[in-house]
Amino acid sequence: MTTLKNPHIHLTSIILVLISSMLIAGTATATPADNHTTSPIINGTPTSDRQSPVVAVRQRALTYYYLCTGSLIAPNVVLTARHCVTSAAQKMSVYIAGLPFAVTKVTAHPQAHQDKYGLLHNDVALLFLKKPSSKPTLPLLVSRSTQAGDTILIMGYGEDENAQIGVLRKGTSIVSQVSSEYVLTYFSSLNEANSCNGDSGGPAIFSYLDKNNAKHSGIVGTVSFGTVSFGTTERCQIGDYSFYTNTQSRSVLNFITSRVRRVKLQ
């Protein structure tokens, strides 16, 4: 059973092989730190969504709906996870600062798929809105590659420590590993942030100062799936690995920029 951040899967030998292969392939890794201060989504801090580019994504199914998160990357386009959407646009809706926006078109990455081990690849999709929003948009960060040890800001409407959903929360997490497909974090301490159910599709944002002290900030990943370690039954808790689709990968970046002319690049 795959973990779409709805819910998590157990950390199997397949996941361990994947993590090991990322290292063998020459990707960077960092030992999770325990001494940094964060405001996690689990045990996290609610934040206002009045001027936020982070939005709630809903998929209607019979008498209930699936909740995910997304980012406004253009006034009428939301970036989210492929596993959060259906091709039937009438079943999708986006809530921006609590107001509903109709979706007219859903475009999934053409190579998005789930492999035989349950891992998701190219897990991104675009939602085109009937009316544009006046809220701020988030750029994609392309001027610097994500690296192990980077601190990322994560935001989402997903589950908190009391299993409550629907409130925008934010926190920070430390990048553990990076591959061409994924940005990976390891939840080693309650002082850290972690994404959970309902955060799928939400952004991982990285900010840095260049040599001229100019700030650059943008999306480097979107929440995709996660795992829990052996002997652990609590999802989204200590021992959890979170996988973010790497939006700096050529496949994902080309998919977005070829379809959204107004997307900003940082």
BAFIRO-271646 format. One line per field, with one value per atom (N, C-alpha, C): residue in three letters; x, y, z. Coordinates in steps of 0.02 Angstrom, whole numbers, plus 50000, padded with zeros to 5 digits. Layout:
! residues N
rest: Ala:...;
px: X:...;
py: Y:...;
pz: Z:...;
//
This chain:
! residues 266
rest: Met:Met:Met:Thr:Thr:Thr:Thr:Thr:Thr:Leu:Leu:Leu:Lys:Lys:Lys:Asn:Asn:Asn:Pro:Pro:Pro:His:His:His:Ile:Ile:Ile:His:His:His:Leu:Leu:Leu:Thr:Thr:Thr:Ser:Ser:Ser:Ile:Ile:Ile:Ile:Ile:Ile:Leu:Leu:Leu:Val:Val:Val:Leu:Leu:Leu:Ile:Ile:Ile:Ser:Ser:Ser:Ser:Ser:Ser:Met:Met:Met:Leu:Leu:Leu:Ile:Ile:Ile:Ala:Ala:Ala:Gly:Gly:Gly:Thr:Thr:Thr:Ala:Ala:Ala:Thr:Thr:Thr:Ala:Ala:Ala:Thr:Thr:Thr:Pro:Pro:Pro:Ala:Ala:Ala:Asp:Asp:Asp:Asn:Asn:Asn:His:His:His:Thr:Thr:Thr:Thr:Thr:Thr:Ser:Ser:Ser:Pro:Pro:Pro:Ile:Ile:Ile:Ile:Ile:Ile:Asn:Asn:Asn:Gly:Gly:Gly:Thr:Thr:Thr:Pro:Pro:Pro:Thr:Thr:Thr:Ser:Ser:Ser:Asp:Asp:Asp:Arg:Arg:Arg:Gln:Gln:Gln:Ser:Ser:Ser:Pro:Pro:Pro:Val:Val:Val:Val:Val:Val:Ala:Ala:Ala:Val:Val:Val:Arg:Arg:Arg:Gln:Gln:Gln:Arg:Arg:Arg:Ala:Ala:Ala:Leu:Leu:Leu:Thr:Thr:Thr:Tyr:Tyr:Tyr:Tyr:Tyr:Tyr:Tyr:Tyr:Tyr:Leu:Leu:Leu:Cys:Cys:Cys:Thr:Thr:Thr:Gly:Gly:Gly:Ser:Ser:Ser:Leu:Leu:Leu:Ile:Ile:Ile:Ala:Ala:Ala:Pro:Pro:Pro:Asn:Asn:Asn:Val:Val:Val:Val:Val:Val:Leu:Leu:Leu:Thr:Thr:Thr:Ala:Ala:Ala:Arg:Arg:Arg:His:His:His:Cys:Cys:Cys:Val:Val:Val:Thr:Thr:Thr:Ser:Ser:Ser:Ala:Ala:Ala:Ala:Ala:Ala:Gln:Gln:Gln:Lys:Lys:Lys:Met:Met:Met:Ser:Ser:Ser:Val:Val:Val:Tyr:Tyr:Tyr:Ile:Ile:Ile:Ala:Ala:Ala:Gly:Gly:Gly:Leu:Leu:Leu:Pro:Pro:Pro:Phe:Phe:Phe:Ala:Ala:Ala:Val:Val:Val:Thr:Thr:Thr:Lys:Lys:Lys:Val:Val:Val:Thr:Thr:Thr:Ala:Ala:Ala:His:His:His:Pro:Pro:Pro:Gln:Gln:Gln:Ala:Ala:Ala:His:His:His:Gln:Gln:Gln:Asp:Asp:Asp:Lys:Lys:Lys:Tyr:Tyr:Tyr:Gly:Gly:Gly:Leu:Leu:Leu:Leu:Leu:Leu:His:His:His:Asn:Asn:Asn:Asp:Asp:Asp:Val:Val:Val:Ala:Ala:Ala:Leu:Leu:Leu:Leu:Leu:Leu:Phe:Phe:Phe:Leu:Leu:Leu:Lys:Lys:Lys:Lys:Lys:Lys:Pro:Pro:Pro:Ser:Ser:Ser:Ser:Ser:Ser:Lys:Lys:Lys:Pro:Pro:Pro:Thr:Thr:Thr:Leu:Leu:Leu:Pro:Pro:Pro:Leu:Leu:Leu:Leu:Leu:Leu:Val:Val:Val:Ser:Ser:Ser:Arg:Arg:Arg:Ser:Ser:Ser:Thr:Thr:Thr:Gln:Gln:Gln:Ala:Ala:Ala:Gly:Gly:Gly:Asp:Asp:Asp:Thr:Thr:Thr:Ile:Ile:Ile:Leu:Leu:Leu:Ile:Ile:Ile:Met:Met:Met:Gly:Gly:Gly:Tyr:Tyr:Tyr:Gly:Gly:Gly:Glu:Glu:Glu:Asp:Asp:Asp:Glu:Glu:Glu:Asn:Asn:Asn:Ala:Ala:Ala:Gln:Gln:Gln:Ile:Ile:Ile:Gly:Gly:Gly:Val:Val:Val:Leu:Leu:Leu:Arg:Arg:Arg:Lys:Lys:Lys:Gly:Gly:Gly:Thr:Thr:Thr:Ser:Ser:Ser:Ile:Ile:Ile:Val:Val:Val:Ser:Ser:Ser:Gln:Gln:Gln:Val:Val:Val:Ser:Ser:Ser:Ser:Ser:Ser:Glu:Glu:Glu:Tyr:Tyr:Tyr:Val:Val:Val:Leu:Leu:Leu:Thr:Thr:Thr:Tyr:Tyr:Tyr:Phe:Phe:Phe:Ser:Ser:Ser:Ser:Ser:Ser:Leu:Leu:Leu:Asn:Asn:Asn:Glu:Glu:Glu:Ala:Ala:Ala:Asn:Asn:Asn:Ser:Ser:Ser:Cys:Cys:Cys:Asn:Asn:Asn:Gly:Gly:Gly:Asp:Asp:Asp:Ser:Ser:Ser:Gly:Gly:Gly:Gly:Gly:Gly:Pro:Pro:Pro:Ala:Ala:Ala:Ile:Ile:Ile:Phe:Phe:Phe:Ser:Ser:Ser:Tyr:Tyr:Tyr:Leu:Leu:Leu:Asp:Asp:Asp:Lys:Lys:Lys:Asn:Asn:Asn:Asn:Asn:Asn:Ala:Ala:Ala:Lys:Lys:Lys:His:His:His:Ser:Ser:Ser:Gly:Gly:Gly:Ile:Ile:Ile:Val:Val:Val:Gly:Gly:Gly:Thr:Thr:Thr:Val:Val:Val:Ser:Ser:Ser:Phe:Phe:Phe:Gly:Gly:Gly:Thr:Thr:Thr:Val:Val:Val:Ser:Ser:Ser:Phe:Phe:Phe:Gly:Gly:Gly:Thr:Thr:Thr:Thr:Thr:Thr:Glu:Glu:Glu:Arg:Arg:Arg:Cys:Cys:Cys:Gln:Gln:Gln:Ile:Ile:Ile:Gly:Gly:Gly:Asp:Asp:Asp:Tyr:Tyr:Tyr:Ser:Ser:Ser:Phe:Phe:Phe:Tyr:Tyr:Tyr:Thr:Thr:Thr:Asn:Asn:Asn:Thr:Thr:Thr:Gln:Gln:Gln:Ser:Ser:Ser:Arg:Arg:Arg:Ser:Ser:Ser:Val:Val:Val:Leu:Leu:Leu:Asn:Asn:Asn:Phe:Phe:Phe:Ile:Ile:Ile:Thr:Thr:Thr:Ser:Ser:Ser:Arg:Arg:Arg:Val:Val:Val:Arg:Arg:Arg:Arg:Arg:Arg:Val:Val:Val:Lys:Lys:Lys:Leu:Leu:Leu:Gln:Gln:Gln;
px: 50043:50000:50044:50032:50075:50055:50102:50089:50082:50023:50011:50005:50037:50025:49952:49921:49851:49840:49864:49906:49978:50020:50090:50095:50152:50167:50225:50235:50292:50355:50410:50474:50498:50493:50511:50582:50606:50673:50678:50621:50621:50638:50608:50622:50694:50719:50789:50835:50818:50858:50857:50799:50793:50838:50835:50875:50949:50968:51038:51060:51017:51035:51045:51009:51017:51088:51113:51181:51232:51221:51268:51273:51216:51214:51249:51273:51312:51271:51209:51170:51193:51180:51204:51159:51187:51147:51169:51125:51142:51114:51150:51126:51073:51013:50961:50986:50973:50996:50941:50959:50911:50910:50952:50960:50932:50896:50868:50796:50773:50706:50660:50603:50556:50485:50438:50367:50335:50333:50310:50236:50216:50145:50114:50149:50131:50157:50112:50128:50146:50114:50137:50099:50114:50087:50038:49975:49928:49952:49939:49958:49900:49893:49838:49843:49785:49784:49756:49746:49715:49755:49821:49865:49914:49895:49941:49931:49986:49981:49969:49968:49956:49881:49852:49780:49758:49694:49665:49636:49649:49625:49577:49519:49469:49448:49441:49415:49351:49295:49231:49224:49199:49187:49125:49070:49007:48987:48985:48962:49019:49080:49137:49186:49241:49292:49361:49409:49479:49510:49549:49581:49656:49680:49752:49769:49831:49857:49887:49890:49921:49951:49983:50014:49992:49973:49960:50027:50037:50099:50086:50023:50000:49930:49903:49838:49782:49788:49735:49760:49819:49847:49873:49853:49875:49917:49975:50018:50003:49990:49975:50004:49984:50008:49961:49990:49949:49900:49921:49877:49819:49819:49764:49708:49717:49668:49636:49582:49549:49545:49540:49536:49470:49420:49354:49358:49365:49376:49318:49257:49198:49199:49241:49247:49301:49337:49391:49370:49394:49384:49444:49456:49511:49483:49507:49486:49544:49535:49587:49562:49597:49576:49503:49484:49418:49364:49381:49332:49341:49285:49291:49304:49348:49362:49351:49312:49298:49359:49366:49421:49393:49425:49401:49442:49505:49547:49598:49609:49659:49711:49775:49828:49879:49884:49933:49996:50051:50115:50105:50123:50110:50148:50202:50240:50227:50175:50159:50135:50163:50142:50165:50135:50154:50185:50246:50280:50258:50285:50263:50278:50323:50339:50297:50254:50212:50241:50300:50331:50299:50290:50260:50314:50305:50353:50318:50351:50322:50253:50248:50183:50161:50148:50127:50069:50028:49973:49958:49926:49907:49831:49804:49733:49723:49684:49671:49604:49604:49544:49501:49436:49389:49401:49415:49429:49497:49535:49600:49592:49642:49644:49689:49673:49714:49768:49771:49819:49889:49940:50009:50021:50071:50089:50159:50174:50239:50281:50343:50387:50418:50447:50488:50560:50595:50666:50709:50747:50791:50862:50875:50941:50992:50968:51012:50982:51023:50999:50988:50936:50924:50979:51001:51056:51038:51069:51062:51085:51047:51064:51025:50993:50951:50890:50870:50809:50752:50700:50643:50582:50542:50478:50424:50384:50329:50264:50213:50148:50093:50038:49984:49923:49868:49804:49792:49845:49837:49832:49837:49824:49876:49852:49898:49902:49934:49944:49880:49825:49760:49714:49743:49707:49655:49666:49623:49651:49608:49629:49592:49617:49582:49607:49658:49688:49758:49774:49840:49893:49943:49997:50064:50115:50181:50233:50291:50346:50408:50463:50524:50551:50587:50618:50686:50728:50795:50799:50824:50832:50885:50867:50913:50950:50913:50942:50906:50940:50911:50931:50882:50896:50864:50870:50840:50764:50735:50662:50634:50672:50645:50689:50655:50687:50662:50707:50690:50706:50658:50671:50658:50691:50683:50660:50604:50575:50606:50657:50695:50679:50643:50632:50568:50532:50472:50488:50552:50572:50572:50559:50559:50488:50482:50418:50410:50348:50334:50266:50260:50196:50155:50089:50045:49985:49934:49875:49844:49831:49802:49853:49918:49970:49995:49974:49996:49986:50037:50033:50058:50066:50089:50162:50184:50251:50305:50364:50426:50461:50473:50500:50569:50616:50683:50701:50734:50755:50830:50863:50935:50954:51011:51039:51098:51100:51155:51215:51267:51328:51318:51265:51249:51198:51185:51138:51065:51052:50983:50949:50887:50851:50817:50823:50788:50747:50686:50642:50593:50579:50532:50522:50478:50461:50518:50538:50587:50558:50498:50467:50394:50357:50287:50279:50239:50229:50199:50231:50208:50188:50237:50221:50271:50257:50301:50300:50343:50348:50355:50343:50358:50406:50447:50499:50472:50514:50495:50474:50420:50398:50357:50344:50306:50239:50186:50120:50091:50119:50093:50118:50073:50094:50115:50160:50183:50222:50244:50279:50353:50388:50460:50477:50528:50549:50519:50480:50446:50493:50495:50528:50475:50486:50441:50475:50440:50466:50428:50466:50438:50460:50413:50431:50477:50535:50585:50563:50541:50517:50574:50636:50693:50716:50686:50704:50683:50721:50707:50636:50616:50551:50494:50497:50444:50446:50506:50512:50488:50507:50484:50408:50381:50308:50273:50296:50263:50273:50335:50349:50321:50313:50285:50210:50178:50105:50081:50125:50106:50154:50132:50177:50191:50145:50152:50186:50211:50246:50312:50327:50388:50444:50504:50563:50610:50636:50683:50752;
py: 49940:50000:50062:50106:50165:50216:50260:50314:50378:50404:50465:50523:50516:50559:50552:50498:50481:50407:50361:50368:50350:50336:50317:50241:50220:50149:50134:50071:50053:50056:50074:50077:50006:49986:49918:49917:49858:49851:49886:49891:49925:49999:50031:50101:50109:50063:50066:50061:50017:50011:50076:50108:50171:50223:50229:50279:50264:50201:50182:50199:50186:50199:50273:50315:50387:50407:50374:50388:50363:50301:50271:50313:50343:50383:50450:50463:50523:50581:50569:50623:50637:50697:50717:50693:50689:50670:50711:50718:50755:50717:50716:50685:50730:50705:50747:50779:50844:50880:50883:50886:50889:50956:51003:51064:51126:51117:51175:51185:51247:51264:51272:51240:51245:51250:51262:51261:51210:51147:51094:51097:51065:51057:51010:50955:50915:50953:50968:51013:51082:51103:51163:51226:51276:51343:51361:51375:51398:51465:51476:51539:51563:51628:51656:51638:51624:51609:51667:51725:51782:51806:51806:51827:51772:51711:51655:51626:51608:51573:51499:51475:51404:51394:51346:51339:51268:51261:51195:51167:51102:51068:51013:51012:50961:50921:50856:50811:50779:50790:50765:50691:50652:50581:50561:50550:50530:50580:50559:50602:50633:50627:50656:50684:50710:50736:50720:50719:50711:50780:50791:50856:50851:50897:50904:50978:50993:51061:51077:51139:51160:51229:51252:51318:51355:51419:51462:51479:51458:51475:51524:51538:51590:51609:51667:51687:51636:51595:51546:51474:51461:51393:51373:51312:51284:51222:51218:51159:51115:51050:51004:50935:50884:50816:50780:50738:50700:50655:50624:50577:50612:50679:50717:50732:50718:50743:50686:50704:50662:50701:50667:50702:50739:50722:50755:50821:50876:50941:50962:50940:50959:50930:50880:50851:50885:50931:50965:51036:51061:51130:51153:51218:51248:51301:51302:51353:51398:51463:51513:51562:51565:51607:51592:51528:51506:51512:51542:51552:51499:51469:51416:51444:51409:51425:51362:51369:51313:51296:51232:51208:51189:51215:51201:51148:51138:51088:51060:50996:50961:50932:50949:50922:50888:50822:50783:50773:50765:50750:50686:50687:50628:50565:50573:50514:50499:50529:50514:50442:50405:50336:50310:50255:50220:50154:50141:50080:50019:49962:49900:49898:49942:49945:49997:50033:50083:50153:50161:50227:50269:50333:50379:50416:50425:50459:50516:50573:50631:50647:50648:50655:50728:50759:50828:50836:50887:50903:50977:51003:51074:51080:51125:51140:51210:51215:51279:51305:51365:51393:51431:51431:51466:51541:51566:51637:51644:51695:51705:51731:51718:51743:51804:51848:51908:51898:51837:51823:51817:51823:51815:51745:51740:51675:51656:51591:51566:51551:51574:51556:51487:51461:51400:51421:51390:51408:51366:51399:51364:51390:51443:51475:51439:51393:51354:51286:51234:51166:51153:51116:51095:51048:51056:51016:50987:50932:50904:50956:50964:51013:51078:51089:51148:51146:51204:51209:51230:51190:51206:51224:51269:51287:51243:51210:51170:51197:51197:51224:51178:51173:51131:51135:51109:51107:51038:50999:50930:50922:50859:50837:50864:50887:50908:50853:50868:50816:50793:50832:50813:50785:50766:50737:50785:50850:50901:50924:50934:50956:51019:51051:51108:51176:51178:51241:51245:51301:51308:51314:51270:51271:51273:51295:51298:51274:51253:51232:51223:51207:51197:51126:51103:51037:51040:50992:50989:50936:50956:50908:50857:50794:50739:50715:50706:50682:50712:50715:50741:50695:50678:50640:50678:50652:50684:50685:50640:50636:50663:50657:50672:50718:50756:50789:50752:50728:50683:50716:50711:50733:50675:50678:50626:50660:50637:50667:50634:50665:50634:50662:50718:50750:50791:50797:50838:50913:50930:50999:51013:50962:50970:50970:50989:50988:50923:50905:50848:50857:50837:50840:50778:50784:50728:50726:50686:50678:50746:50758:50821:50872:50859:50904:50887:50831:50811:50867:50878:50931:50998:51005:51068:51081:51143:51161:51149:51134:51140:51200:51251:51315:51326:51344:51358:51431:51463:51533:51539:51582:51594:51664:51688:51752:51739:51775:51767:51810:51810:51845:51921:51947:52018:52032:51981:51986:51994:51974:51975:51909:51913:51853:51820:51754:51713:51661:51651:51604:51573:51508:51476:51403:51372:51302:51258:51209:51159:51088:51081:51015:51020:50966:50960:50895:50897:50838:50782:50722:50665:50607:50575:50518:50513:50467:50458:50387:50373:50306:50311:50255:50251:50194:50198:50149:50084:50033:49968:49974:49940:49939:49999:50044:50105:50102:50117:50116:50186:50235:50303:50338:50360:50395:50466:50493:50562:50577:50525:50536:50521:50520:50509:50446:50451:50396:50399:50450:50457:50488:50459:50490:50522:50583:50617:50628:50609:50616:50673:50722:50777:50769:50776:50775:50834:50820:50871:50913:50975:51017:51048:51038:51061:51009:50949:50898:50921:50900:50922:50902:50841:50816:50859:50874:50912:50985:51014:51085:51097:51054:51062:51054:51008:50998:51062:51094:51154:51214:51228:51288:51286:51226:51220:51231:51228:51234:51296:51328:51388:51444:51486:51539:51591:51600:51655:51632:51571:51549:51588:51607:51645:51598:51612:51574:51618:51591:51628:51597;
pz: 50000:50000:50000:49954:49950:50003:50018:50064:50026:50021:49984:50032:50089:50146:50166:50141:50155:50144:50184:50243:50226:50278:50268:50260:50231:50229:50276:50292:50333:50291:50324:50291:50277:50215:50195:50169:50153:50125:50058:50022:49958:49968:50018:50031:50052:50093:50115:50055:50008:49947:49908:49904:49869:49901:49967:50002:49991:49996:49986:49915:49866:49797:49784:49821:49814:49835:49887:49910:49861:49837:49789:49726:49707:49646:49655:49716:49727:49753:49775:49803:49874:49897:49963:50018:50077:50135:50195:50243:50304:50363:50418:50478:50509:50524:50554:50617:50623:50683:50734:50797:50852:50887:50866:50904:50869:50814:50781:50803:50802:50825:50765:50765:50710:50736:50690:50705:50660:50680:50636:50621:50564:50549:50601:50617:50675:50735:50782:50838:50812:50758:50722:50738:50700:50710:50654:50671:50619:50592:50528:50496:50453:50446:50408:50334:50304:50232:50192:50223:50189:50129:50135:50080:50062:50076:50064:49994:49960:49896:49904:49967:49980:49990:49953:49949:49966:49981:49994:49929:49917:49857:49878:49849:49866:49805:49815:49764:49792:49757:49781:49764:49812:49802:49841:49806:49837:49891:49954:50009:50048:50024:50060:50010:50034:49989:50016:49969:49987:49993:50045:50055:50040:50000:49987:49991:49973:49975:49907:49890:49827:49833:49779:49777:49715:49723:49666:49633:49572:49537:49480:49467:49422:49447:49428:49455:49445:49393:49379:49378:49406:49404:49473:49493:49557:49543:49575:49572:49632:49620:49674:49656:49694:49681:49633:49589:49542:49579:49634:49668:49703:49703:49735:49686:49622:49573:49533:49500:49451:49387:49331:49267:49258:49299:49295:49333:49296:49327:49372:49355:49394:49465:49476:49543:49585:49554:49588:49606:49663:49682:49722:49720:49757:49803:49864:49913:49927:49910:49920:49972:50029:50085:50104:50099:50119:50065:50008:49955:49901:49876:49825:49756:49719:49649:49608:49554:49510:49468:49454:49412:49343:49290:49222:49186:49209:49176:49225:49219:49260:49212:49223:49182:49226:49219:49258:49218:49254:49220:49179:49114:49071:49092:49130:49154:49228:49256:49326:49332:49379:49389:49457:49476:49537:49517:49541:49520:49561:49546:49578:49653:49676:49747:49784:49747:49778:49777:49748:49745:49690:49703:49655:49617:49552:49510:49473:49467:49433:49460:49526:49560:49564:49506:49504:49454:49467:49422:49427:49375:49372:49369:49410:49409:49381:49327:49296:49320:49348:49379:49329:49342:49298:49302:49363:49373:49407:49388:49421:49492:49532:49600:49604:49650:49660:49714:49742:49795:49766:49808:49784:49756:49712:49684:49708:49705:49725:49662:49660:49604:49614:49562:49567:49574:49621:49631:49584:49541:49493:49495:49533:49533:49577:49619:49663:49674:49667:49678:49752:49768:49836:49859:49922:49948:50016:50033:50100:50151:50204:50255:50248:50189:50180:50226:50249:50288:50242:50238:50196:50238:50212:50243:50211:50253:50227:50253:50210:50228:50202:50240:50217:50262:50235:50271:50303:50309:50332:50407:50426:50495:50544:50602:50655:50708:50764:50815:50848:50838:50865:50811:50754:50697:50668:50677:50648:50582:50533:50467:50447:50394:50365:50388:50431:50453:50423:50392:50362:50417:50413:50461:50424:50460:50430:50479:50453:50494:50450:50481:50443:50454:50405:50407:50374:50390:50363:50308:50250:50195:50213:50207:50223:50161:50106:50044:49985:49929:49868:49810:49768:49707:49649:49590:49531:49536:49575:49580:49645:49699:49765:49806:49850:49906:49968:50008:50063:50131:50178:50247:50295:50352:50404:50468:50496:50556:50617:50644:50699:50767:50770:50834:50830:50886:50888:50884:50883:50870:50795:50755:50682:50655:50592:50558:50520:50507:50463:50431:50369:50334:50353:50342:50361:50314:50332:50290:50273:50210:50188:50164:50178:50156:50086:50058:49991:49941:49900:49850:49875:49941:49969:49954:49961:49939:49992:49968:50007:49978:50020:49997:50026:49983:50006:49991:50038:50030:50044:50008:50020:49998:50022:50003:49955:49900:49854:49876:49836:49856:49861:49830:49835:49889:49930:49986:49963:49901:49875:49893:49915:49936:49877:49873:49824:49861:49839:49874:49824:49833:49789:49804:49767:49777:49751:49791:49769:49770:49797:49800:49819:49806:49828:49866:49920:49962:49921:49924:49886:49931:49963:50006:50062:50108:50165:50190:50238:50267:50342:50376:50447:50458:50510:50521:50549:50547:50573:50646:50664:50734:50753:50705:50719:50684:50720:50690:50682:50717:50713:50650:50607:50547:50564:50525:50529:50593:50628:50691:50685:50741:50741:50701:50660:50617:50548:50534:50469:50418:50358:50301:50257:50236:50190:50123:50070:50002:49967:49943:49905:49833:49786:49716:49702:49673:49660:49599:49613:49558:49518:49540:49502:49451:49453:49404:49335:49285:49216:49195:49213:49193:49221:49286:49318:49297:49296:49278:49207:49161:49091:49085:49124:49124:49144:49198:49223:49176:49159:49120:49049:49022:48955:48954:49012:49015:49052:49089:49127:49108:49063:49038:49090:49137:49186:49250:49251:49311:49318:49379:49392:49413:49390:49408:49448:49503:49545:49539;
//
